[in-house]
Amino acid sequence: MVDEAVAAVLWTFLPPLIFGGGPLLFSWIVGNSYQNRKLNDTAAREKASITAFGGRDPLTSTVHLYPSADITHGRLLTANVSIGPSWWQFLLASLKKIIGGRIHVFDRVLEFGRREALQRLREIAQAEGVDHVINVRLYTSMIVVNKGGDSKSGAMEIFAYGTGVHVAKPAPDA
């Protein structure tokens, strides 16, 4: 008798959970964990890159170096990342569109994308041996599966670029 009651309760609640909310619950748990892990990894890589450049961030959005230095040569450096929100974040955004107001759930995705694109630019600058990256810019484009705008899947590409420059080294004192 007890086994039949347990089976009836499981049969009543388990299929809707598995086929209804299960994927969203899975997306919420796994997606948040994954995004936290990626943000922490990017933060650790940022710290390592800044340490490699002598404790300063080599990226700047200004056109000139401060303090002024003689630039010997430079070249364009680019980096990009494609990212997308989880199903859970899409669900929350859809609900927020009904209510109205700012959709905060995508802020975390954008923060990660921007930080990752800039970090990849730092790593490229380090690999190329440049001293500074000036005039750094970010460009964000939306990638949507259909043109109607009601797609439940999509992504963002964040493109970072800047001019990697080498500065003249002071002559050693004789």
N, C-alpha and C positions, 0 to 999 in steps of 0.2 A: 504494500500500500504506500509506504513512504517512498519507495523507488519510483512508483508511478507519479507521485506528486512532484518529485524532483525532476523527473523527465518532462512532465507537463510544463513546469516553470521554465526549464532550460529551453524546451521547444518553443515556448512563447517569446522569450526574451533574447535568446542567442542568435537566431537568424537575422532579426532586424539589426542587432548590434553588428554582426559580422558584415552583412550586406548593405546596411544603411550607414551607420556612423563609424564602423570599423576602419575603413580607409582614411576617414578624416581624423579619427583619433590617432591612428598610426602616423599620419602626416604631421600632426601636432607634436607628438612625442619625438619621433625620429627627426623631423625637420628642425625643431628647436635645438635638439642636441647637436645635430650636424652644423647648424649655423653658429652655435656657440663655439664649437671646436674650430671651425674655420676662422672665426673672428680672433680667437686666442692665438691661433697659429700665425695669422697675419700680424698681430701685435708683436709677437716674439720675433718675427722676421724683420719688422720695422725697427725694433730696438737693436738688433744685430747689424742692420745696414747703417743706422745712424752711428753706431759705435765704430764701424769700419771706416766711416768718413770723419773720424776724429771728434765725434760727439756733436756734429752739426748735421742738419738735414740738407742734402745737396740740392733739393728741389726748391725752386722759388718761382713765383708767378711774375716777378718783376723782369724788366728787360735788361737792366744793368746790375752789376754785382756791387754789393756794399760790404766792406769797403772796396773801392774801385781797384781793379786789377787789369793788367794787360792780357787780353785774350789772344792766344796764338792761333787757334783754329777751333772749329766746332762742326757739329753735324746733327742732323735730326735724329732723335730717339723716340721710338713709339712703343706702346704696350697697350694691350686690351684684355678685357675679360667679359665673358657672357654669363649672365646669372639669371635666375628665375625664382619667383616665389613658390612656396609650397601650396598644396591644395587647401590647407587650413588657412593660409594667408589670403588666398583667393576667396574663400568662403567669407572670412571676416570683412574683406574689402567689398564684396557684394552686399553684405548686410549694411555696411556703412554707407554705401551708395543709396540705399533705400532711405535710411535715416537722414543722411546729409552730413556735411562737414568734412573735415580733413581726414584722409585715410592714412593713419599712422602705421599700419602694418607693413607698408612697403618701405618705410624709413630705414628699417634694419637691413633690408636687402640692398638698398641704395648705399647705405653706409659701408657695408661690406664690399660692394662692388667698387666704390670710389677708393677705399683704402687699399684694396687688392691691386687695382690698376696702378695707383701711385707707387705701391711697393714693387710691383714688377718693373716700373720705370726706374726706381732706385737700383734694383738688381741688374738691370741692363746697363745703367750708368757705371756701376761698379765693374761689371764684366768688360766694358769698353775702356775703362781707365780714365774716364773724364773727371774733372775736378768739381764741376757744378752743372746743374741743368737749369737753364734760365727760361723764362717765358713759358712756363708749364701751363697747359690748358687741358680741360676735361671736356669730352663730348659724349653725351648720352643719347642713344637711340633706342626706340622701342621696337621689338620684334614681335608681331602678333600673327597668329596663324591665319585668321581670316580678316577681311576688310570691314566687316560689319561692326567690329568693336565689342561683340558679345562673346568673344572667345574665352574659354575657360583655361587656356594655356597661352603662355607668352613668355618672353624673356626681354632682358635689357642688355645692350652691349655698351660698355663704358670704355672709351678710347682715350688714353692719356698720351700727350706728346709734348716735347720740349726740345730745346737746343742744348745739346751736351757740349760744353766748352772746356778747353784746356787753357790754363792760365800760365803765363811765363813764370818760371821759378826764379827766385832771386839768386844772383851769382854768389857762390860761397866766398866768404872773406878769406883773403890770402894771408 
